[in-house]
Every structure is written in structure tokens, then in C-alpha cells.
Amino acid sequence: MEPVRFAMVGGGEGAFIGPVHRTAAAIAGNCRLVAGAFSSDAERARRSGEALGLAADRSYASWQALIEGEARKDAAERAEFIAIVTPNHLHAPIAIAALEAGLPVLTDKPLTDTIAAAEAFAAAAAQTGGLVGVTHTYAAYPMVRQARALVAGGALGAIRRVAVRYTQGWLARAEDAVGKQAEWRVDPARSGLAGAFGDIGTHAFNLVETIAGERMVRLSAELRAAVPGRTLDDDGAAMFHLAGGARGTLVASQVCAGDANGLAISIWCEEAGLHWEQENPNVLRVARRAGPEEIWTAGADRPYLAPQGSRVIRTPAGHPEGYLEAFANIYQDFALAVRGDAPADPCYASLSAGMRAMRFIAAAHASSEDDGRWIDLEDTRA
Ligand SMILES: NC(=O)c1ccc[n+]([C@@H]2O[C@H](COP(=O)([O-])OP(=O)(O)OC[C@H]3O[C@@H](n4cnc5c(N)ncnc54)[C@H](O)[C@@H]3O)[C@@H](O)[C@H]2O)c1
């Protein structure tokens, strides 16, 4: 197929995730960046577009100009979807304008900054019928998809307990909260209701629901700013219930000195526990109650892997894949969906999965404000 043309908002000079998205699109091979509004600063946006080799008339000074400008192009030329990689508070306004202009939206997580903005985003998607994907990256790793398939297969029995933690240390001290990536993350006006729980807790939440194939229904949480002077949480923990009755714990912290990207999950079913760590992503350990321990590893030449995982493995066994490839799986599937050919169980998170992550943030925040009161996720309202 001809590559699917896409536009990007954010991701200019010095940005973190925009370049990751572009690399992912290149690995996916079925999409091509044709336009962008890469910065809130018009000159920086222009320089970023030029550095990426975009035609001057496709490198826009603002996201509003991008959406208008692309809508005016011939159907054979205009962008077919928009990728949003700005700070959280801009996801909803950009997405709503894009959907109203008929552009499908692939937005980075969390879906938005507040529940009200998320509901407005969801309403625009419902009204326009536009396609929305969210980049909850960790669900797109082959061994996570293998774990999901093993749980869904039923042979391990019902889930009893989940333990997930996402620990980073890059905001361990007050003076760490400077620089492009940090300064908006500690600002409620741009980050939203939560700090670490929104930034990385939502990834942990999505990973739980992805592997378990069940919804988180209730939680009790304690969020805090461990570093004095911060408004938003930089550290916190929640206890939760899954719909099937399993119990779980979730830790999300950005003040765990020395940790880099310590996302790890264990899911214990009646017959075995499944264990996966993001920093060693090609390995899934399955420890059985009444049998030997199994070490599952990724590899394109392993026919015994579940199809939903093996279809997104690119290299033979022993050739590690990781973060960039997981992102590429998301781009690959979203581009297929834009052309009306979405695979079953796509690698991008749906709008409703993104919305549920927002309800998780809101419930954790409300619970923490009320001394850890148990809160139903569905009770979170704008
Ligand atoms: N999925 C993941 O693994 C992952 C990882 C990191 C960040 N993220 C998410 O990606 C988003 C961006 O995070 P980041 O770390 O790249 O931040 P960043 O600060 O590095 O980049 C943000 C970019 O948005 C641009 N921007 C800001 N306002 C703009 C506007 N009005 N118009 C156009 N561009 C504008 C900035 O100039 C910058 O280029 C956040 O929502 C974050 O939660 C996701």
C-alpha cells in the first residue's frame, strides 16, 4: 500500500517523544510524515520542519494553521491523520479541531489533562465518528501481548493478584524539575490533575487492563509530593480491584533515586504467575504452581508464540526489540486502521481505554484527597 500520510503537532527541536514517533513511523514503513506544527514558537516550528526536510508550505506556524491548511489540500495530498505529541493540556483542543476537520487522531497519553477535557474529546469523536488511537506504548510489546494471550487462553485460571510498579528517579530532587520535559510535567495547568500518576501511572494502569483483559473497577490511593514545594504528586501507590475479583497494587513514582524506567508487572493466576519487566522486554517469565518455570522469549521464528504477539515481531530470536519497535507497532496498526484495515486486537489503545486511564487518574486523586477512600472508577465525573 502507499504510505499513509500524517501530520504532527509538537515534537520540535529538543522534544522527547516527537522524534520517537517519527522513528517509529519510519520503522513501521507504512506511514510518511508530510506536515507539522512542531512548536508553539513559530520560528522554532519552521526550523524543525526544515530540518525534517518538509516543504515550507507543509511546516505550519501553529496547529490551527496546520488543520486549516491540510483541509484545503487535495484529498490525494493532504495528511490522513494527525499525531499529537504536545504537553497534555493541548491534546483535547487539537484533537477536537482535527476530528471536526475529518482528520483521525493518534494522540500520546494521557488522553488529556482533565476529565472534562477528556469527555469533550470523546464527544467530538462520537459526533464525527472519527478514528482515535492513544499511544499507551507498553501494551504494544510482543511479550506483553503474549502474556495477554496466555491469560485470555484460560489455562492459567482466574487472576488472583496483580502487582505493577513504575518507578523512575529523574525527578528525585527539587532542582531536577527544570528543562523542557520536566517543567510542564510539574505544572498542573499543563500536566493536569496528577503528576507521576498521570505521566507514568496511566501506563501501569493500561498495562494491567491489557494483560488482564479485565477492567479495574475500584481503588484506594495515596498520592503525595515527596519533594517539598511541588503541587502535583511525584510518588504514590494504589490498591485496586479488577472486575473479576482479583486484588492488586500499583506504585508510580518519579523520585526513586537511581531508577531509570522501572516498569514491571506480575500477574498471579490460579495456576501460575506471569512476570514482565520493561527494561528486559523480550522475556516473559511464567512460574507454574505444579510444573517447571518457563522463560518465553521473543523471536520472529517462533511459531509457538501467540499470533497477536508474533505478528509484530520483526527480528529473529536473539535480536532484541524494544521501545522504538513497540511504538512502530502502534503506528503500523493505526495506519492500517486509517485505511479501513485495522487488525484484530490492534497495538494502539482505543479512545475508551484512554478514557479509562483518565478515570483512573481522577479516582486516584479523589481517593487520595479523601484519606484513601475506596472509589469506583465509573463514578469519576467532570
Ligand atoms: N508514550 C510514551 O511512552 C510517552 C513518553 C514521553 C512522553 N509522552 C507524552 O508525550 C507528550 C509530550 O511529551 P514530551 O516528553 O515529548 O514533551 P516535550 O516537552 O519534550 O515536547 C513537547 C513538544 O510540544 C511542543 N508544543 C508545545 N506547545 C505547542 C503548540 N501550541 N503547538 C505546537 N507544538 C507545541 C513543544 O515545543 C515540544 O516540541 C506528553 O503528553 C507526554 O505525556 C508519552
The ligand as a Gaussian input file, in Angstrom:
#p B3LYP/6-31G(d) Opt

LIG

0 1
 N        4.049000       7.077000      25.259000
 C        5.154000       7.372000      25.907000
 O        5.939000       6.499000      26.231000
 C        5.473000       8.800000      26.221000
 C        6.752000       9.153000      26.636000
 C        7.021000      10.510000      26.858000
 C        6.028000      11.459000      26.717000
 N        4.787000      11.078000      26.348000
 C        3.713000      12.085000      26.185000
 O        4.021000      12.848000      25.028000
 C        3.644000      14.204000      25.225000
 C        4.864000      15.110000      25.033000
 O        5.854000      14.773000      25.991000
 P        7.406000      15.103000      25.751000
 O        8.163000      14.472000      26.853000
 O        7.792000      14.816000      24.368000
 O        7.383000      16.686000      25.987000
 P        8.372000      17.751000      25.380000
 O        8.252000      18.965000      26.243000
 O        9.718000      17.162000      25.143000
 O        7.771000      18.067000      23.920000
 C        6.560000      18.765000      23.750000
 C        6.563000      19.417000      22.392000
 O        5.330000      20.075000      22.178000
 C        5.600000      21.341000      21.591000
 N        4.490000      22.274000      21.807000
 C        4.074000      22.862000      22.958000
 N        3.034000      23.680000      22.710000
 C        2.775000      23.584000      21.369000
 C        1.836000      24.186000      20.497000
 N        0.929000      25.076000      20.943000
 N        1.874000      23.877000      19.195000
 C        2.781000      23.008000      18.701000
 N        3.711000      22.392000      19.489000
 C        3.694000      22.687000      20.800000
 C        6.887000      21.780000      22.273000
 O        7.529000      22.831000      21.562000
 C        7.658000      20.480000      22.195000
 O        8.248000      20.324000      20.938000
 C        3.029000      14.266000      26.619000
 O        1.635000      14.188000      26.546000
 C        3.592000      13.053000      27.324000
 O        2.745000      12.563000      28.348000
 C        4.497000       9.780000      26.100000

